[in-house]
Amino acid sequence: MKIVLDRVAKGAHNAALPPTSATFQTGEVTLARAETEQRPTVLGLIASGRMRPDAGTVTIDGASDYSAMRKRIALIDAPDVCEPAADVTVAGIVAEELMFAGRASNPIAVNRRLNELGASEWARFAIGTVPPTVRIRLLAELALMRQGVEGLVITSPDRHGGDPNEWWELARRIAARDIAVLVVAGDASAAAIAASGMISRMGETATQGPASTFDEDPGRDDTDELPDLIVAPALEQRGTDRAEEAE
């Protein structure tokens, strides 16, 4: 599955979303930058087929088919749209998602699913109090239970705090299960992920000698130098991940 957004925009004078292009596809994870309170949600809605842009085009596998997008792409944790209420317990969220997926949603089924996800300890916690990566993984895995879901659009995970490289790694591991993943996040997260990738590449070439570049002005705003999109291949799954998928 391949989703292409070509210069999509929304709102009067493009205020809700300026012209934005992005592509995400099966087996990869893409980060698209979007700042301000509203724009990440607007971009997430468009990328998942739940809102039509005022300008630009959106295609799934080369065709314009918003119905197919809604069936095949789950929108995750979008502010003011599908984020769970902060005071709802993790167990309550799991029960609701099991019901939406057409599965048993009784306490035994909820406990079983939490055990499968390694999240039993958080069952009685309000979702607003769990660590960011635990929250994102839980919501993503629950969405993937829905029949026909082949892609995820994860919206503003950075608003929960924590290290963006943790949820970026999580997204790459999810992509390894032949899932298309788009993450919509802010500039600070994009910078942290880009820097981590650069450090990794430098480590791989360390035997060739010291780095030949450095930041001449650490105090300078480098936002404009960030790529609009960061694309990474799937990350090989760990044994526990493969076992969960088999179940």
C-alpha distance (Angstrom), angle and dihedral (degrees) to the residues before:
residue distance angle dihedral
M1 . . .
K2 3.79 . .
I3 3.80 125.7 .
V4 3.80 119.5 -165.3
L5 3.80 124.4 -170.2
D6 3.80 110.9 -169.9
R7 3.80 115.3 -165.2
V8 3.79 94.3 -39.7
A9 3.80 116.0 -177.7
K10 3.79 136.4 176.9
G11 3.78 138.1 -162.8
A12 3.79 137.8 19.7
H13 3.79 108.8 -38.3
N14 3.82 86.2 -1.6
A15 3.80 89.3 -74.9
A16 3.80 95.8 145.7
L17 3.80 92.6 47.8
P18 3.81 128.6 -3.0
P19 3.82 118.3 -142.6
T20 3.80 105.0 -59.3
S21 3.79 132.2 178.0
A22 3.79 126.3 -165.0
T23 3.78 140.3 156.1
F24 3.79 129.1 -160.8
Q25 3.77 129.0 173.2
T26 3.77 145.9 173.5
G27 3.78 114.3 -60.9
E28 3.80 96.1 16.4
V29 3.78 138.2 84.8
T30 3.80 121.7 -141.6
L31 3.79 127.4 -167.5
A32 3.79 115.8 -152.9
R33 3.80 118.3 -166.8
A34 3.79 118.1 -128.6
E35 3.79 126.4 161.5
T36 3.83 134.3 -167.7
E37 3.79 125.8 52.7
Q38 3.81 97.2 -82.9
R39 3.81 107.4 35.8
P40 3.82 99.5 70.9
T41 3.80 91.0 55.4
V42 3.81 92.9 45.4
L43 3.80 91.1 50.2
G44 3.80 90.8 46.4
L45 3.79 92.0 51.3
I46 3.80 92.2 49.9
A47 3.81 93.9 44.8
S48 3.80 91.1 52.6
G49 3.81 95.2 46.8
R50 3.79 95.4 -110.1
M51 3.80 96.7 113.7
R52 3.79 130.6 34.1
P53 3.79 117.9 -134.7
D54 3.79 121.5 -123.6
A55 3.79 89.0 -133.8
G56 3.78 136.3 16.0
T57 3.79 130.6 34.2
V58 3.80 137.4 -84.3
T59 3.80 122.4 -161.0
I60 3.78 136.9 178.6
D61 3.79 113.3 -154.6
G62 3.79 89.0 -16.1
A63 3.81 96.9 -51.5
S64 3.79 133.6 97.0
D65 3.81 102.4 -121.1
Y66 3.79 116.3 144.6
S67 3.79 92.8 174.7
A68 3.80 91.5 58.2
M69 3.80 90.3 47.1
R70 3.79 92.3 53.9
K71 3.80 91.1 50.4
R72 3.79 96.4 45.0
I73 3.82 102.0 36.2
A74 3.80 125.1 60.4
L75 3.79 120.2 -153.9
I76 3.80 109.9 -139.3
D77 3.81 127.6 -152.5
A78 3.81 97.3 -27.3
P79 3.83 110.0 177.3
D80 3.80 113.7 -107.7
V81 3.82 91.0 0.6
C82 3.79 113.9 62.0
E83 3.79 106.5 -12.3
P84 3.81 111.0 126.0
A85 3.79 117.6 -114.0
A86 3.78 108.5 -92.0
D87 3.82 94.1 -123.0
V88 3.83 97.3 52.4
T89 3.79 112.9 108.2
V90 3.77 121.9 -117.4
A91 3.81 89.1 -118.6
G92 3.80 90.0 53.8
I93 3.80 91.9 52.3
V94 3.80 91.8 48.8
A95 3.81 91.3 50.2
E96 3.79 91.3 51.4
E97 3.80 94.0 48.1
L98 3.81 92.0 47.2
M99 3.79 88.1 54.3
F100 3.83 92.1 49.3
A101 3.81 88.9 50.2
G102 3.81 90.4 54.2
R103 3.80 93.8 -112.1
A104 3.77 133.2 126.2
S105 3.80 109.1 -78.1
N106 3.80 102.1 -172.1
P107 3.82 120.9 126.1
I108 3.80 92.5 -94.3
A109 3.81 91.4 53.7
V110 3.80 90.8 46.1
N111 3.80 92.4 51.4
R112 3.79 90.9 47.1
R113 3.80 92.4 52.9
L114 3.79 92.4 46.3
N115 3.80 89.2 51.6
E116 3.80 90.4 51.0
L117 3.80 89.3 53.2
G118 3.79 93.9 44.5
A119 3.80 89.5 -121.6
S120 3.80 102.6 113.7
E121 3.79 92.3 117.8
W122 3.81 89.9 63.8
A123 3.82 97.0 50.9
R124 3.80 96.2 108.7
F125 3.80 96.1 36.1
A126 3.79 121.7 103.7
I127 3.80 109.1 -110.1
G128 3.80 89.4 -122.8
T129 3.80 90.5 65.0
V130 3.81 102.0 49.7
P131 3.83 121.7 99.7
P132 3.82 114.0 -86.8
T133 3.80 97.5 -114.1
V134 3.82 91.9 46.7
R135 3.80 89.2 51.8
I136 3.80 94.4 48.3
R137 3.79 94.1 45.6
L138 3.80 91.7 48.5
L139 3.80 94.4 50.1
A140 3.80 92.5 43.6
E141 3.80 94.6 49.5
L142 3.79 91.9 47.0
A143 3.80 91.2 50.9
L144 3.79 90.5 51.1
M145 3.81 89.4 60.5
R146 3.81 89.4 70.6
Q147 3.77 113.5 101.1
G148 3.80 114.8 -100.6
V149 3.81 98.1 11.0
E150 3.81 110.1 145.2
G151 3.79 101.4 156.7
L152 3.79 141.6 41.4
V153 3.80 131.9 -152.3
I154 3.80 107.8 -162.4
T155 3.79 111.0 -163.8
S156 3.81 125.6 -151.2
P157 3.82 99.3 -26.6
D158 3.80 87.3 164.5
R159 3.80 91.7 69.7
H160 3.80 88.4 76.3
G161 3.81 93.1 59.6
G162 3.78 126.2 -131.0
D163 3.79 130.1 105.7
P164 3.82 111.6 -38.9
N165 3.79 90.1 -151.7
E166 3.81 88.8 67.2
W167 3.80 95.5 58.7
W168 3.81 90.1 38.6
E169 3.81 89.4 58.2
L170 3.80 89.1 46.7
A171 3.81 90.6 52.6
R172 3.81 90.8 50.7
R173 3.80 91.1 51.5
I174 3.79 90.5 50.6
A175 3.81 89.6 50.5
A176 3.81 88.2 56.5
R177 3.81 87.4 70.9
D178 3.82 90.5 67.0
I179 3.80 92.1 -92.4
A180 3.81 124.9 140.8
V181 3.80 109.9 -133.0
L182 3.80 130.1 -167.9
V183 3.80 119.3 -177.8
V184 3.81 118.0 -165.6
A185 3.79 110.3 -158.1
G186 3.79 143.3 146.3
D187 3.77 133.8 -90.2
A188 3.80 95.7 -96.0
S189 3.79 92.0 57.1
A190 3.79 91.9 44.9
A191 3.80 89.8 52.0
A192 3.81 92.7 49.5
I193 3.80 92.9 48.6
A194 3.81 92.8 45.2
A195 3.81 90.6 49.1
S196 3.79 91.8 49.5
G197 3.78 90.5 51.3
M198 3.79 90.9 49.7
I199 3.80 91.7 50.5
S200 3.80 90.1 50.4
R201 3.79 91.2 51.8
M202 3.80 91.0 47.5
G203 3.79 89.4 51.9
E204 3.78 90.6 53.3
T205 3.82 90.6 54.6
A206 3.80 98.1 36.9
T207 3.78 91.8 112.1
Q208 3.80 88.7 64.3
G209 3.78 92.2 65.9
P210 3.83 139.7 -87.7
A211 3.77 122.1 -34.4
S212 3.80 112.3 -84.5
T213 3.80 96.4 -150.8
F214 3.76 135.3 59.4
D215 3.79 139.0 173.8
E216 3.78 104.7 -88.0
D217 3.80 92.9 -167.3
P218 3.83 114.1 26.5
G219 3.81 90.4 -179.1
R220 3.79 94.4 58.5
D221 3.80 120.8 106.3
D222 3.81 103.9 -113.5
T223 3.81 95.6 179.7
D224 3.80 93.9 114.5
E225 3.80 89.4 55.8
L226 3.80 93.0 59.2
P227 3.80 116.7 103.3
D228 3.80 114.6 -110.7
L229 3.80 88.3 -131.5
I230 3.78 133.1 30.8
V231 3.80 114.2 -162.0
A232 3.79 123.5 -170.4
P233 3.79 132.5 176.1
A234 3.77 121.8 -117.1
L235 3.79 115.9 -77.4
E236 3.79 116.8 -125.4
Q237 3.77 110.4 -100.3
R238 3.75 123.1 -113.7
G239 3.79 119.6 -125.0
T240 3.81 92.9 -100.5
D241 3.79 91.2 53.3
R242 3.80 92.2 51.8
A243 3.80 90.9 48.6
E244 3.81 91.4 52.5
E245 3.80 91.5 49.6
A246 3.80 90.9 50.7
E247 3.78 90.0 55.3
